[in-house]
């Protein structure tokens, strides 16, 4: 069931901002569409962090 924030983003045709907290204490903000899966978001995060997904498969990383 989508939360109110997601419904409002869908109605106004905006991207959803998702904060990703890293274990080193910092965080990054990733913008996602409502139809994107965790796999899509994980690829965006890896690209944002500068990790080459052709060399290191995204399956090595996980969300906690």
PEPEUR-V689314 format. One line per field, one symbol per residue. ss: DSSP state (A for helix, B for strand, O for the rest). burial: + if it has 16 or more other ideal C-beta (glycine too) atoms within 10 Angstrom, else -. A space follows every 10 residues. Layout:
# PEPEUR-V689314
ss->???
burial->???
This chain:
# PEPEUR-V689314
ss->OOOAAAAAAA AOOOOBBBBB BOOOOOBBBB BBOOOOOAAA AAAAAAAAOO OOOOOOOAAA OOOO
burial->--------+- -----+---+ ---------+ -+---+---- ++++++---- ---------- ----
